[in-house]
Structures are given as structure tokens and as C-alpha cells.
Amino acid sequence: MKHSAPERSFARGLRSMERGNLVEALAYFEAALRLEERTPRSPRRSKYASYYGYCVAAALGRTREGLELCLRAAQSDLFSPEIYLNLARVHLIVGDKRGAWKALVRGLSLDPSHKEIRVEMGRMGLRRRPMISFLDRAHPLNRAMGMLAGRLGTSPVKDGQAPDKKKKTTSSWWS
């Protein structure tokens, strides 16, 4: 099967990215994007733009531009988990963990077995539930109690796993 010039450039960009050479990957993604612009209504344009946006943010530090490119890509292709992965990565570069988590959850909802999304979620880790659930996470009582629970080694999350909401716990003294 013969691949088009944009596809070849994109594949080279992915290989460069895997090797950690983001500047080289950026050049390949930009070339793929420019070549793809010649094709009207290309389904791949959004995907190429998201990778390009990630590299713009990660390699060049132009985070605002990278975020805008990834957001536009996500708006134009709602069904590509890779686009949401790149959006999450840029959110992390900017320091927006909440935005990153939302993007990863959206990507995982599209492909529950997506390995890279699962790895990125694992890197982020699970947040503990607020100690007082009806108060905001940032409320001073939740913050103080959470810090105290962390120091004492008690928390609503055990062994890095989210609590099972379906499982009811009962005390042994009344059952």
C-alpha cells in the first residue's frame, strides 16, 4: 500500500517523537499539515494539527499556540483519542491538571484500551476524595483534614485504588 506524502511525513514525526526529538518531530508534523492542507476536507488534518500543537508547546514553549491548536483539533474531530491525549499533554505543560484529566477521560471514553492514555493517567495518579464531600476540594477544612489524614496515613483512597461505590461496608459489631 502506497502512503501519501503527508502520511509519510506524519509517520516520520511519530518516530522522531518516540526518540524524544521533538524539534525534528515538529518539522515533520508541520510538513504533514501543510501537505494535507491541499486536500479538501481531510479527515487527518485535525490529528496532524494536534501533534503539531503538542510539539509547538513542548519543544518551543509556545504553550498558548499549542493549546489553541489542540483545542481546535478536538473541536473538529470529536472521535480521535490521540487528539485528546495531545490536548491533555499540553494542559499538563501549562499546569492545568484538571483540564488534562478531563481530556484524558474523554479520550479513554472513545477507546477504553488506549495504552498511552492509560499510561498518562497513571502518571497523573488518583486524587483522593475530599474529606468533607459537600465542601469544595479547596475549602480550608478539606485542605486541613486532607493534610492531617495524609500525615496519619489514613485516606478515603486505599492502595492507589478508587473506592468501590457499589460495595457497602458494614461494621462487624452490628452485623
N, C-alpha and C positions, 0 to 999 in steps of 0.2 A: 504494500500500500504506500503510495507516494504522499508525503506530507507537504502541505503548503509552506511557503516561506515564513509566514507568521507563526505557524505551529513549530517549525524547526527552531526559530529564534526563541520562542517561549520555552521549549524543552531545554535549550542551552542555558537559559536563565534559571530554570529549576535546578539544573546540575551545578551551576555556579553558586546558587543559594545553598544547596546541600553542602558544598565545600566551604561555606562561610564567606565567600567572596561576594558581598552584597553590592559593591560598586559595579563589578562586572555583570552581575545579575540585573542590576538596574538598567544597564545599557541594552542588554538583550530584551528585557521586558518593554523598554521604550521602543525598540525597533519593532517588536511584535505588535505593539499598539499602533504605531504609525503605519505599518503594513496592513493591519486589519482595518484601519480607517477607510481604505479603498473599497472594502467590501460592505455594501449597504446592509443594514440590519443584521450584523454579525452576532451570533449568539455567544461568541468567545470574547468579545470586546470587554465586557464587564469583568470577566475573570482576569484578563490581562491587566486591566486598569487596577484591580485590587492588589495584584502582586507588585505592580509598578508603584502604587501608593505606599505599600508597606516598605519597599526599598527606599523610596524618597524619604520617609520618616526615619528609618533605621540607619541608612548609610549616610544621608546628607543632613539629618537633623531637622529637616523641614517638616515638622510634625503637623502643622495646620494644613498644609497642602496634602500631605499623605492621608490625613484623616478625611479631608474632603473627597479625595479620590476614592477611598474605600467606602465612604458613606454613599456616594453617587453610584458606585458599583453595586452596593447592596440594595439600593432603591430600584435599580433597573433589572436586577436578576435576583429574585426573591428565593430561588431554589438551589443555590450553589453553596454547599457548606464551606468550601475553600474561601469564598469571599468573606464569610463571617469569621473564619479563622484569621484571615489577614486583618480584618477590621478589629478583632479582639487584640491582636498583637500591637496594632497602632495605639489602641486605647491604653494598653499597658505601658507603652513607651511614653505616652502623655501623662501617665499616672492615674488614669481613670479605671480603677479595678471594677467598679460597678458596671460601667459600660462594656468592659472586656467580658465580664461574666455573662451579661445579657447576650452579647454577640455569640459567645461560645454555646450557650444554652440554645439559641436559635439555630446555630449550625448543627448541633447534636440532634435537634428535633428533626432536621432534614435527613440526617444519616447517623443513626444511633451507634453505628460501629466505626465511625470515623476515628482512626487511630491518632492522628495528630491533634485533633480537638480534645480527645480524652487525655493525651499527654499534657497539653496546655492546661486543662482543668486540674490535673493532678499537681502541676507546678504551683498553681494558684492556691490549692488546698481548700479545705472546707472551713467556712466561718461558723463559729458557734452561734447558736440561737441566743437572742438577748435574754438575760436572766429574768427580766420582767417583760413578758411578751407584749403587753398592751402599751408599753412606753417605747419611744423611738430608740433605736440602737445607740444613738449619740447622746441620749439623756444621761445626765450626770450620775443618777442612781444605777443605771445599767452599766455605765463605764466603771464605776467604783466596784460594784458587785462582780463584774466580769474579771477585773484585775485581781480582786481578792480570791475568786474561785480559781483563777489561773495559778496563783501563788500556792494555794492549798491543794491543787491537783484535782479539784472537782469541776465538772462542767456538764452541761446538757449533752455534749457530744462525747462518746466514748470510742477509744481506739481509732480515731480518724474517720469514723463512720457516722453518717447522719442517723438520728434516731428513727426507729420504725414506728410510724404514727398508727399503724394498724394494730400493733402489739400492745395489749393492755397489761400494765404492771399492777400486781396486787401484792400487798404485804402478806407475809406468811402468818402473821399473828391473827388475822381475821378470816383467812380462807380455809 
